[in-house]
Every structure is written in C-alpha cells, then in structure tokens.
Amino acid sequence: MLRIGLDVGSTTLKCVVINENDEVIYKKYERHFSQIAEKSANMLSEISAAFPGVGEVGLSISGSAGMGFAEEMDIPFVQEVYATRVAAKRLLPETDVVIELGGEDAKILFLTGALEVRMNGTCAGGTGAFIDQMATLLDITPEEMNELSKQHTKIYSIASRCGVFAKSDIQPLLNQGAQKTDISASIFAAVVSQTIAGLAQGREIQGNVVYLGGPLTFLSQLREFFDNALQHKGTCPENSLYYVSIGAALLNDGSAVNLPETIERIKNYTSSGGFRSCRPLFENEDEYKAFKERHKTGVSYSELGENKRAYIGIDAGSTTVKCVVINENEEIVFSKYLQNSGNPVPIVHGFLREIYEKFPDINIVSSACTGYGEEIIKNAFHIDMGIVETIAHFSAAKKYNPSVDFIIDIGGQDIKCFKIRMGAIDNIFLNEACSSGCGSFLQTFAGALGYSIEEFADLGIFADRPVDLGSRCTVFMNSSVKQAQKEGASIENISAGLSISVVKNALYKVIRVANAESLGKNIVVQGGTFLNDAVLRAFEQEIGTAVTRPPIAGLMGAYGAALYAKQNAPSKSGIISAERLRSFKHHVEAITCNGCQNRCRLTVNTFDDGSKFIGGNRCEKPLALKNSAKKYNLFDYKKELLASYTSFKDKRGTIGIPMGLNMFELYPFWHTFFKELGFGVLRSPESTRRLYLKGQHTIPSDTVCYPAKLMHGHVEHLLEEGVDAIFYPCLSYNLDEGLGDNHFNCPVVAYYPEVIGANVTALKNTKYIYDYLGLHRKRDFPKKIHAVLEREFGKIPLSEVKRATRAAFEEYYRFMARLRAKGKEYLKIAQEEGLPVIVLCGRPYHLDPEINHGIDKLICDCGAVLITEDSVSDLVEPFPTTVLNQWTYHSRLYAAAKFIADSGDPDINLVQLVSFGCGVDAITTDEVRHILESKNRIYTQIKIDEITNLGAVKIRLRSLFAAVEQQKRDRVDRQ
Amino acid sequence: MIDNKDRIEFTREMKRSYKILFPNMADIHFRILHKVFINYGYDIEMLTNTDQRVIDEGLKYVHNDTCYPALLTIGQLLSALKSGKYDVNRTAVMMTQTGGGCRASNYIHLLRKALKNSGMGQVPVISVNVAGLEKNSGFKITLPLLRRAIAALAYGDLLMLLNNQVKPYELRKGESDENTARWIDFVSDKFAQGRAYSQREIKSYFKSIVESYAAIEVKRTPKVKVGIVGEIYVKYAALGNNNLEEFLASEDCEVMVPGLLGFVFYCLINNINDIELYGGSRIKRAVLRLLLKYLTRFETYLIEAVEAEGSFIAPSRVTELMKLAEPVIGIGCKMGEGWLLPAEIIELIDHGFENVICAQPFGCLPNHIVGKGMIRKIRSLRPNANIVPIDYDPGATKVNQENRIKLMLSVAREKLSKETISGAFC
C-alpha cells in the first residue's frame, strides 16, 4: 500500500508518497498562504492523478499547523519533531544530531546517547520566518541574501531572539550606511548563535550533524555559518525538506483511507470557526461612510508664494522617509512619502533634486530633519537643524488641534505617544524593545500573504468576525495567527484582527491605559499606520471616542520639522545647493573603533565634498569632538572604585569571583574577607559580548535577564584562568538598609549560583562554593562561613574568620560611604554650575557596560551630571509605598524617586534602567512612576537587553531634556 | 513600609454583613476549604467565572509584564465584581500572600491598585497570610482555623490523588468523577457543621474514601504516565494552564499532580531552614518544629490510609521530599516553589511518572532557577526523565503548548510500546 505523509507547516505544505520499500516515489512542496484545506486537497488530487487507479492509501498529517486540521478530518496526526526523528533514524541511521529550521520553529534532535529533542521557546525567533522578515526589511529575497552574504567583510552583532529586536539592531545599521552584504551575513550568524545557544543548552553538538528544513536546504551560507560555529561539517541530505512528511508516512499504523473520498471530504471541509473574535469594525456600509466623512485623507497643495520662501522638513523614519516643503503661510507646497529600502541617503537626494527641478527659483530659508536617519541626512545634505521626533510631532499636531492633549503616532517600527500638559510634553511613552515594530509587522504579514499593506488592511474593514489576537509582542501574534488559521479564520478576519492588535498593543502595552478618559480629550493620531482605516477605526472603537486624524497623518513628523525650521530659521540656510546636489556622491566603509572596550562597529560615510559622518558609535570619542566640559559620571567613579580592588595571589590559594549581579556591590566585601584570611582573589574581567558568547551554551532559560546570562561567561572565564575555587554564594537576603519592609534579593540574584552549579559542566573539576549565606545576620555569619571554609580548605581558626568578617564589613561600608560622598559632591557641583542632574536608577550590576550599553556616557554627552540611586537613597527617611517594599536594591529605587520628588528641583530627574525579563521591575516601575508623578515629575524608563541600539534611548533622553527645558521656560513665563 | 492609610480594613461588622469573594485555584481543595470559612461564620463564595472577560479585565488593570496568575486572579475578581451579581458596597475580596521574596507577595497590592483604578476602591481586600503581613479585625487566622484549613487540604489532596489514579482506567466512564463529587459534597456538609475535623473522623473517612475508589471497577492497561509540577497557580488552575489535565486525559494519559499540603509544609519548613542556615532564635525554631509535627499528622493519616489499602501510590512525606531535593538544589532556595519543585519532579519519576510537565507563567522568576534551571541536573540524576517546561501567559497559544506536550508524549509512547509487549501505542 502507498503511504502519504502530509506536512502542514506554518508557511508551507509538503508531502511525500512512499512505497512498500519505504522509498520516496513522489514529493511536492509549496507555500499554503494559510489556505490549508484547499491546498491540501489540491496536493492530494495531484497525487491521485500521478498514481491513477489508487484507492486505498495510508495517510498521516504532521506539522505545527496541521494538528487541528487532522483532528477535524479524523486523519492520524504525528508530532512533527517526532516524525523527523523517525525519518532520520530510518534514512540516516548514522546521524547523531539533527538541526532543523522551519518556518517558525527551530529544533535540535540528539539521537545518540540520551535521546533529547529540543524546540524553540515561545519567545524565540531565529527561524525561517525571521529570515524572511529580515529579507523584507532589506528589500531583497532570502536567496539574494544568501548570495550577498558570500561577499561579507564584517559581522555585526544582531540579536536574533525575536524579529523585533533584530530589526532595531539592523535599522540603525542601514541608516548609517552599512553594507547589505555584511548585514546579510550578520543575520545568518545571529540565527546560528540563537539556535545553538537557545536550544543546545550546554549539550555539545558533535558527531554526524544533519541539516533539515527549508532555510537550511535553500541557504548554503546559513549551512556555512553553522559549520563554522560548530567547527564541524554537517550534511544536508537528499529530501532535506521532506523529513517530517517522510516520518509521518513511515509512522502509518497500517490503517487505510480511500484517497478520492478523502480528497472530497477535505474539499468540503469548512472549519468550525472556533476562534475567538472581536466585534466587527463596521456594522454596515453607512457606518463606514460616516467614518470616511469624518476622516478625510489626502494632501491639498498650495502655491509657493510670491517671495518663493520655503522651509523644508525631512523625517527619515525607520521604514519610510517623509519630506515636506511649506511656504510662508505654513501651507504645504510639496511632499513625498517614500519607502526607506534600507538607506535614506539616495531617497532624500532624489527628493531634493526633484524640488530644485520643480521650483527652480525656490528660496530655501531653513531646513530641519528628524527621525532615525536624522544624523546622516543632516550631515549629507547640510540640513540646518536636527530635532527630536517627539518635538516634531508635537509642533505639527498643535497646528491641527491647538488644544491637543494627547498624541499617538504609530510609525513603521515604533509607537510614540505623549501627553501634553500646559503646553509642554509632559509624559512620553515609547514602545519598549519587546513590542515595537507594529506598523512594519502589519507590512511583513501582508507581504507574507501576498498583499500590499494597504490592500491587506482594507480587507479587514468589513470583516464579520475579526480574530482576537490579544495584545502581545509580534512574535506571539505570529503564533496566534497560526492558531486562528488552524481554526479556519478568513484572511479578512485575520487582517481586521491584526489591526485591532496593533491598537491594543499601543494602548495596553505601551501606554497602559486603564480607561479612555485618562488619555485626554483632544487626541491626535498620526503616523503611517493610522492611514489605514482599519487601524484608525479599531483605535476609536477600543477607546470609545472619536479622534482627530490630520489629513496628512503620515507626514506629521516632516511637517512638524518644517514648522520648527521656520520658527527657528537661521540667518542663512546652509542646505546643499542644486548645483552641488548634481555631483553628490556617497561612499560607505565599515571599521571597528578602538577607543574603548565597547569596540563599536563604526560605519564611516564619506561624502563627495570630503565631509564625513560616523555612525554606530555609542559615545563621542570616535567623533573626536572637542568636548571640553568635564564629565561628572558617578558610574565612572564607581568603576574606578571597584577596579581599585585588584586581583592578587596569596598562600591559601586563589578564589575566583565572577563579576556580575550582586558582586558589583559585594566585591569589596569578599575581596577584603579573603585577603584577610590569606587567600588570593581573582575577579573575572569586565563583561563583553565575547565573554557572553563563551558562556552562552549553558544558559538553561532563554527568557532570564541578560545580567544573569552573563554570569555563565564569567564563570567559564575563571575556569580557564585556573583558580583554586570559585566563590559565588546564594543569598536569599541582602543587607538591611532599613528602607523597606524586608531586605530580600530578587529570586534571580539570590539563587543564580544554583543555576551555574547545575548547568556549567566544566565546574566539576573545580571547587565551586555556592552555599547559602546570611550577610544580614552579622553575628552568626562568621560561624556559618567558617564551617564552609573548613569543609573546603581544612583547618582555619574561627577567630581569623571573625576578624576577616569585621574587616570585610568595614570595607564594604567604606566603599558605600565613598560612593555616597562622591554622589553628594556631584550634586553640589551641579547646583553650583547650574547643570542638569540625572539620577540613573537601576541595580548595582547596571554598572556593567555590556549591560548598560554606554547609556551613562550618552547622558553625560547631553551635558548632564550623572549620579546613581544608591548614592542618594540614604538621604531619604523610610516612607510608605503602595507596594510591598521587600527587596533591598529596589527599596533604593523608591527612595531615589522620593528624593527627586521632594527636592522640588526641576533640574534633577530620574531615568530608570530596566533589564528585559526583570519580573520585579513590573512592580517597581509603576511604583517609581507613581512616586514621581504624585509631585508632577517626569518619569523616564529605559528597557535594555542584548540590543545595542541606542537610537530609541537617545530619543527618550532628548525628549526628556526638551521637556524639562520647556517646563522651566513655562515656570519662568508664569512668574 | 506599606502605605496603609487608604487600606480598607475588613472589620468585625463587615464579617456580619459582607460577602467575601475569592479566586479559584485547585478546584477540589478550594470547594472543601470554602466550607471551613462558612463554618466560621463568613459569607464566602468561590469564583468559577472563566470567560474571556477575566483575561480582558486582567490585561486592562494589571501591568502586563506581571505574572499570569496575578493577571488571572485579579481579572477573575474584577470581572465578578462588575458582573452585577454582587453589591460592590457589601462585598470584600480575599487573596493569599506568602510574604516570600517572589513578586507574588505583591499581588494583594496590585489587586488594590486595580480595584481603585476601576472605581471600586471601597472594596476591602483581605490578605490570607500566616506571616503577619496585614491584619483585619474581622478576619483572623487562628490556630484552630489553620488546623481545619489544613485538614480540608488533606481531604482535597486525597481525593485528587485517587481520582487521578482511577479515572483513566475506570470501566464505566464518569464513575470516579461522580465518586469524587459525592465525597466533596459529603465532606463539605460535615465541615459546614463543624465536623469531620477530629483525628478519629479523619482516619475513618480517609479509610472509606480510599475504599470507595478501590471499589471502582477498572481495567489496567499500560498508559503514558505524566506528572505535573510548576508554579502553584498554573499547576492547579485549569484557567491558568489551558485545561492541561483535560488535554492529557484526551491523550489517554494517567496524570499525577503533587498535593497542596506539600506546599504548605514547605513554606513552614523554610522558616526552620532559615534559622539553621543563617542563625536565629532557637525557641522560635523549636516552636516551628512542634507546629510542623502537629500539622504533618494529616499527611501521616493520608499516607497511612492509602498504604493500608494497598492499590494506590501514596505521596511522599514533605520531609522525604526535602531529602530528594538536596542532591539537586540547596534547601535554602525558598522563593516561589523553591526546592519543592525539583523534589516533586524526582518524586514523580521515582513513582513511575517519568514524563513531567513543568508549568510556569511566562517569565516566572523563581522558575528560571528551580524549574528550567534544574532540568539538566535532574536528567543527570534520573536519566529516564522526560521533562518539558511549558510557559503560560495570555499571549501564548494553546496550539503551541499542546504541540510541545505532544512531542513529549510521542517520546513517552515510543518508550511505553518498547516496554509493553502489545506495542499498540505507537
């Protein structure tokens, strides 16, 4: 009997027919565009045609999107990883490890030794869909990406955990002019690193490695990168696309179905429609008409005017470039809305040429640019000024609704919302790295289903039952869509559902509104995504009130920039002339900066007039700017202090201490403690990306915070150095500073030593001391640690341990006292010199430059004095909070917020650093915000992860400083 | 210190005139437990609403990065209060608070915030804790109440244990569930009258319970045995784990879920462990040990009843669990489910349930350590372990979770068919 295996993947449909000898005698592969039943029926009909007269066949279904379908058709279902395993065992019995990448999943199967099968977690990218998404972003096909990557000269670090993160890494690279060859290669490298780190989890990939699935079959370079990373040549066998289907066919238990009958059954299949749905966007045609009447779109152009004076605004956004020319009456004379396609320079070049051609006698009085590409455009075309996006949008919104009190802009990659209070930007919400990319998500999705974004969004307008996809990050939405497809949702309902999700994401993830009234009375919506009626309608439905969408909703940033240019016109505009524009050329080169340990990948853009623009830098150093102002950066001071506790050797042997998490604060304590006892101490070096990669393969939970993940690299480093013991104790409790109700450490800080002990296999040859210790009980501590030390090192007198403990506590308190004194000194200097102060709030380990990505330097580059939460927390008396204040480090956050709120000094502001995945901060951020806002202070939060893109951070900081300035001006005006 | 000036205390007067609502978690246990409070004169109701509005309310009023259980329990309470079924001016809500280093200790404050933001700030919130975190004159956890509550949990543990062991094999479909429902009603009735708490009654009823399950006609066929461990809420609550037990039943598995008593004793033991690890009052330690000894008698009754009859697997004592944990993780690890979770995995494997689902809310902090963090080590100690961690949150889809579980089950079935002659489980 012939057996058919049908593999219904997330994006493609694959099937094979095998004969009695288990030989593949037929195979077929195609994209299903989520029309699973229809395409399956077609595919089976083709088989029926290829094997005339076949009646009874064995049929099994497998694949991530096939489960529900198989159930409803009453056809046996085989789990797809299991199918792969069965096929591999049969066809390639020598195989040790299978690496299979699919549309939305990545798997590693260890076949020999202890059998293990690993699949990517719910939050993991690094798959075929991820590569497709990145290719779309680069405006090339995955195959072209493969070709381009062959010529790469450099690898950039790109986070591949999810598409959204990677995007925010790639976009700035593109804007800075990095080569597509290098980016393509970097994307492959990221996928490889993600697969190995995320899935292997400490188990080594060795022996015969087999590559399966679409991406690894079609992309030779991806295989290359895997080979390089594994230092081992893997093979991609014949039928590498079909292993799931082959396995499904092989697993047929002998039961048979009638093929023609089954095809008929599948053809007549109508889904149960079991998906969760929202109410339709429009009940009827009339509602839609009324809506269209309220929201007119389209730009009406005016004349340039007698005097030919014009002002130019350019908004170089993440996926689109918007340009506007206005006249003396602030009317639009000319505008452009263009796709970015990776590099904004040629686009703006074309735009300017068009202006000069269209208006030969134009008199450009002033020009301004904004957006992600602000710097490069400003440099390339000598634009007069750059402004932060939030200010640009506010300037434009005021023009359409002078009493605007809330602006929400959903662009290609980001959501920006801000409240306006008393004419100033009062509160800014930018989407965090995890939920960004909303507009471009719609676009990618439309592209994947074969539509343009406009067509796709319009499909949803009359959907009867929009799919309820929730309000989570886009990766989750992907699988929600998969589920909906499985349950038979139509394209129309999915389209409407996605529009609703974008809106819910903005409202509940970014702004986190509890009710519509809290948004404001005069809401202006803008940004390209709101040009889609479905999104706008979903927004109005969700908040229950009508909003203003300016007819130029997509151009607001550029229009605002033009208005700003007009209001702040220089005496003479320096913008590039028509003549010079004709000979304009632009050359890009990538180099590595050696200015500091960050080793930024820089892109050097040289323009034909010899001017240069450097991108990718995290600080001002490579720009060699003459920044004579002295920097007051308490992070630097703290680093110096910690560095003064140098490593040394001594008679009792060397203790290795991994420098991460709470060690950033307790290092002076342990350093002194062991020194007093006659031990040598060796600390691991400052974190780097390389150090992280060194330990990446033993991280068991891919959603734990980055600071914790770094610990694996630190421990690996110490092992390489060959220390006598590694000391990293478990600490449920921290020291009690009297600020809160309790003095816990967070679970990760408290118990990460356990994770290291259980997962870093290389530790088995070295003493690893990770006992539970209680520094909070100073009196009992010496006895307890004494027992631990004697167990590991033999006899040590208790009196010595007691003395060492005393010295260690003294040193710890001295360290903290010096830090606090310095903080106060900086505060005083700031007051005397009238400098703004930022209290950068986080945890001790945010000091690590690999964790903070140089945000401290960025703040100081803005001209502010930087101090830390632990340098002011002692100035505050214990006070009531609305949450349980039970963690020592977090009590300091509340205290620092209280200090700022009570100071009444508008020049002292707070920025809170939050590590992605920090569950505790879900509690603290709300409380810190609450403390600040109760005294009308601005709260700024920055979420950080492995990503190194500081673009969004810059926007936040610039907006903060702009808002502070505005508040100060208003205060003066009122007085 | 907590800002208590706005806190609405649950007063003695309220005890007479207010209805108290509490979210469901472990269905069998909470149905019985509920009656203990009724017996103490409270007008109290367990919520069973599980519709979409629960999640919607949660998403709307709770920080979306907070753990899923907070979102669900708060959502359940808000959705009930808004349903119009209750007079919001005469209703209080109740929630547990462990006081550990996990963020779960903050649920109660998140609930208050959510109530305030949805215009129901007048609703008193009662914290159920034994750590002395918040006090209410109208609601006190006394030792007799605690003892009765623990007796209720013991009944719950026994019924859950036996129902799980019989149901997959019963000849007449539904018989075990009927038996369980009958016992829940019976015990509840007794509890409401203040009975079934005494040592004599407990011993006798436990015996009858075990016998009643043993009397159900079964056909023992080889089945895939799956254990469930994890964060306490998603481990038990069907609302939190997308009806996990139901799904496993549909996949023809026998399921074992370790009982709630273990968690209660684990919390108590941690106070003793703290003193041993870091120092502290010996008197306090002695008192705690006495209390533990007193309360673990219920565990003893349960184990003895099951073992005396002889057809079923009895759970391990919490003190034995602690010993199972020690080769894996330090017993100072006490946030979330702490050392108990790896201990339960090993217990399950040793009881023949080598296929284990470790369920946790997405981003659960303690589970990075005690769940996902320990799997590797457990595998090295028990090479036959087949463990799959599953994350739950409002965005994670059922299809994704079930796919992962199906993978685990495929491996389990392959092994089972190798072990059984029939080989009918391919």
Interface residues (C-beta under 8 A of the other chain):
Chain A: S64 M67 G68 V78 Q79 E80 V81 Y82 A114 L115 V117 M119 G121 T122 C123 Q201 G202 L251 D253 R276 D468 G470 S471 R472 C473 F476 M477 S479 S480 K482 Q483 K486 Y508 K509 R512 A514 N515 P700 S701 T703 V704 A708 C730 S732 Y733 G740 D741 N742 F744 N745 C746 P747 V748 A750 Y751 Y752 E754 V755 A758 N759 Y770 D771 Y772 L773 G774 H776 R777 R779 D780 F781 K783 K784 P878 F879 P880 T881 T882 V883 L884 N885 Q886 W887 G917 G919 V920 D921 A922 I923 T925 D926
Chain B: M1 I2 D3 N4 K5 Q52 L59 K60 Y61 H63 N64 D65 T66 C67 G99 G100 G101 C102 R103 S105 N106 I108 H109 L110 R112 K113 N117 S118 L133 D274 L277 Y278 G279 G280 V328 I329 G330 G332 C333 K334 M335 G336 F362 G363 C364 L365 P366 N367 H368 I369 V370 G371 K372 G373 M374 I375 R376 K377 R379 P383 D391 D393 P394 G395 A396 T397 K398 V399 N400 E402 N403 R404 K406 L407 L409 S410 V411 E414 C426
